[in-house]
Structures are given as C-alpha cells and as structure tokens.
Amino acid sequence: MKNTTVRRIGLCAAVLAALLGVAACSSSDSGGAGKDDKASGTGVTHLSPIAALRSAEKTTDGADSAKVESTTTMGSVMSMTADGALGWSDGLAGNLVIKYTGGTMADTMRQLGTTSMEARYLPDAYYAKMGAEFAAQAGGKHWIRYGYEDLAELGGSSGAYLKDQMQNTTPNQSVKLLLASGDVKKVGTEKVRGVDTTHYSGTVDVADLARKNSNLTASQLAGLKKQLTQAGVSTETVDIWVDGKDLLVKKVEKGRMTSGEYTQTAYYSDYGVKVSVAKPPASDTEDFKELLKQQGSSS
C-alpha cells in the first residue's frame, strides 16, 4: 500500500475524535458557584443555568451508556454520520457504524473500496474495519488497531490530546465543556424529537479549555495551542438540550477552521442500554503503528 494512502487512513483517528466530541474537554469541577434561585413566595425551586447543568452532568455521567446518532462536518476535509451505542462505566467502550458522506476523507475511503466503516472502542484502543480493497493490500486483514498510546507517540501534542480525550470522552463531557466556559445562558424550552427539553448555550475558548481540562504537560499544551492556531481553531459555540430527567438528549458544537466551518450534532437516547463490544480477531487485524513501520521500510 502506498505511504500516502496509509497516512490518509491515519486521519480516521482525528475524524473519529471529532465524532465523539473530543473537543468537548473534560472537567472535574467547572463553572460558577451553582447556587439555586428560588421563586419568592412560591416554594418552587428554579435552578440557575449553572446548577441545572451540574445536575445534568452528574445524571448523564451516572447513566453509564447510551445510543448515539451524530452528523459531523469539518470544512472541505469531511462530512460523516455515525450510529451506535457507547458505554463509559469502566473506560470508553462501544460500537459505531460510520459513513463518510463528503469531503476528501470520503474520496480516500472510496479509494479503499468503501465509504462505510465499523468502529469498535475499547479502553486501550479503537478498531476500524476497512473495506475489501484495503484488505487486499494488507495481507487479507480487514481491521486496523489504533492504540491510544501509539496515537500519543505518533501524533505529537495533538496525538497526546487525542489519547487523553478518547479515553475520557463521554456524553456528559459536552455539559462539562459548557460549564467550563463561564459563559452559559438558558435559551428556553424546546421539543427535541418529541421530548420536552431545556436549551442552554455558550461560547468556549478551545485552547484554554484544553489547558484546564486535560492531563497534558506544559510542553504538550504549548504544542497543541500552536497546532490549533495553525488550523484556525480558536473558539466554538456549544448548545445542549436536557430533558426532564436531567439527561443530555442533544448537543451541537460549531466553530471555524482554516479548511472551513465545522459542526457536530449528536443525539443521545436509551440511556442504560447494554453495550457489548469484542476485540476483533488478531489474525484479521493490522496494527497502525506496525503498518507505518512496514511502509517506511519499503518506501
């Protein structure tokens, strides 16, 4: 397989990072004081946006799993959809079917014989099932393993950030992202797919949130900020919709980069759904790091 094709396959890691809301950084204790506002003389407690979001973050995190549907667009690079289920009770795990619908990534996948890919997430790595064209060029193997430690090593600062977020990303991270912004407002009440929800919105500084809410070293953060600047990424808007059970049901993240606007919309449902994921057979799996070594030695 040509080096250029292998390198393009490696972009799948970054694309899937966008899918799972990797930009939605984690935070252990974000936002303001979170004091409740009580309606005078009514005996009814009205939560402030901060307090309401803290409740939603806690409830969503405690649900442990959910079904996910999302659409993602990143300028001219790619557009895609994803559908599946994710669990987070003991590290990220789950299954998603990803369809690339446009952009250069879809063109690359088309060269490999498919624009649809199955992804399996395990605590130490994720696995991508490629098409028959890839298997024909990879000794008959259909799966690529992306070890999170390898991504950190190969991807520099952005790889380290990707590893950190891939191992810690769950739906409640979008709520934490909004809390950490310090810019939260209640938009109003709306129906989402027939469910009554409350809509919240805010604007966040991506690099600042990476500093606050990841386990990266100072040098890694400096490198990440430089890469974000080169990509034209500075701020993004985050909108979330929370139902009457304090569960996240929808999120939208929007921003701009040098390749164009990016946006992701995700819907969450069936919280508590059983998630079962199996590691693909070793005999049918090619390790991405080893694949790069093989291509390097043959180039």
ChimeraX attribute file (.defattr): number of C-alpha atoms within 10 A of each C-alpha:
attribute: neighborCount
match mode: 1-to-1
recipient: residues
	/A:1	13
	/A:2	11
	/A:3	15
	/A:4	10
	/A:5	14
	/A:6	15
	/A:7	14
	/A:8	14
	/A:9	19
	/A:10	18
	/A:11	13
	/A:12	15
	/A:13	21
	/A:14	15
	/A:15	20
	/A:16	19
	/A:17	18
	/A:18	19
	/A:19	22
	/A:20	23
	/A:21	23
	/A:22	24
	/A:23	22
	/A:24	27
	/A:25	27
	/A:26	26
	/A:27	19
	/A:28	10
	/A:29	11
	/A:30	19
	/A:31	19
	/A:32	16
	/A:33	9
	/A:34	17
	/A:35	12
	/A:36	14
	/A:37	13
	/A:38	13
	/A:39	11
	/A:40	8
	/A:41	6
	/A:42	7
	/A:43	8
	/A:44	10
	/A:45	11
	/A:46	12
	/A:47	16
	/A:48	18
	/A:49	23
	/A:50	25
	/A:51	19
	/A:52	19
	/A:53	26
	/A:54	22
	/A:55	18
	/A:56	23
	/A:57	22
	/A:58	15
	/A:59	16
	/A:60	25
	/A:61	19
	/A:62	15
	/A:63	18
	/A:64	21
	/A:65	26
	/A:66	25
	/A:67	21
	/A:68	22
	/A:69	20
	/A:70	20
	/A:71	20
	/A:72	26
	/A:73	24
	/A:74	23
	/A:75	18
	/A:76	15
	/A:77	17
	/A:78	18
	/A:79	22
	/A:80	23
	/A:81	20
	/A:82	24
	/A:83	18
	/A:84	18
	/A:85	24
	/A:86	29
	/A:87	26
	/A:88	21
	/A:89	13
	/A:90	9
	/A:91	16
	/A:92	21
	/A:93	23
	/A:94	23
	/A:95	24
	/A:96	20
	/A:97	17
	/A:98	22
	/A:99	19
	/A:100	25
	/A:101	18
	/A:102	17
	/A:103	16
	/A:104	16
	/A:105	22
	/A:106	20
	/A:107	16
	/A:108	16
	/A:109	23
	/A:110	15
	/A:111	14
	/A:112	19
	/A:113	14
	/A:114	18
	/A:115	20
	/A:116	20
	/A:117	18
	/A:118	18
	/A:119	21
	/A:120	24
	/A:121	23
	/A:122	21
	/A:123	16
	/A:124	15
	/A:125	20
	/A:126	22
	/A:127	23
	/A:128	24
	/A:129	21
	/A:130	22
	/A:131	21
	/A:132	15
	/A:133	16
	/A:134	24
	/A:135	20
	/A:136	13
	/A:137	13
	/A:138	17
	/A:139	11
	/A:140	15
	/A:141	20
	/A:142	22
	/A:143	27
	/A:144	25
	/A:145	23
	/A:146	21
	/A:147	19
	/A:148	23
	/A:149	16
	/A:150	17
	/A:151	23
	/A:152	17
	/A:153	15
	/A:154	13
	/A:155	16
	/A:156	14
	/A:157	23
	/A:158	22
	/A:159	21
	/A:160	25
	/A:161	24
	/A:162	24
	/A:163	24
	/A:164	21
	/A:165	25
	/A:166	25
	/A:167	19
	/A:168	17
	/A:169	21
	/A:170	27
	/A:171	29
	/A:172	23
	/A:173	24
	/A:174	28
	/A:175	30
	/A:176	24
	/A:177	25
	/A:178	27
	/A:179	26
	/A:180	27
	/A:181	20
	/A:182	15
	/A:183	14
	/A:184	22
	/A:185	16
	/A:186	17
	/A:187	15
	/A:188	11
	/A:189	14
	/A:190	15
	/A:191	12
	/A:192	16
	/A:193	10
	/A:194	7
	/A:195	12
	/A:196	15
	/A:197	23
	/A:198	22
	/A:199	21
	/A:200	23
	/A:201	21
	/A:202	21
	/A:203	21
	/A:204	22
	/A:205	15
	/A:206	21
	/A:207	21
	/A:208	15
	/A:209	19
	/A:210	21
	/A:211	18
	/A:212	15
	/A:213	21
	/A:214	18
	/A:215	15
	/A:216	17
	/A:217	13
	/A:218	10
	/A:219	10
	/A:220	18
	/A:221	21
	/A:222	15
	/A:223	15
	/A:224	22
	/A:225	21
	/A:226	16
	/A:227	15
	/A:228	16
	/A:229	14
	/A:230	12
	/A:231	14
	/A:232	15
	/A:233	20
	/A:234	17
	/A:235	17
	/A:236	17
	/A:237	17
	/A:238	24
	/A:239	22
	/A:240	25
	/A:241	27
	/A:242	26
	/A:243	19
	/A:244	11
	/A:245	11
	/A:246	19
	/A:247	25
	/A:248	27
	/A:249	25
	/A:250	24
	/A:251	23
	/A:252	20
	/A:253	22
	/A:254	18
	/A:255	20
	/A:256	17
	/A:257	17
	/A:258	14
	/A:259	12
	/A:260	14
	/A:261	14
	/A:262	22
	/A:263	19
	/A:264	22
	/A:265	19
	/A:266	22
	/A:267	21
	/A:268	19
	/A:269	16
	/A:270	13
	/A:271	20
	/A:272	15
	/A:273	15
	/A:274	14
	/A:275	17
	/A:276	12
	/A:277	14
	/A:278	11
	/A:279	13
	/A:280	16
	/A:281	10
	/A:282	11
	/A:283	10
	/A:284	15
	/A:285	21
	/A:286	21
	/A:287	15
	/A:288	21
	/A:289	17
	/A:290	11
	/A:291	17
	/A:292	15
	/A:293	10
	/A:294	13
	/A:295	15
	/A:296	11
	/A:297	7
	/A:298	10
	/A:299	7
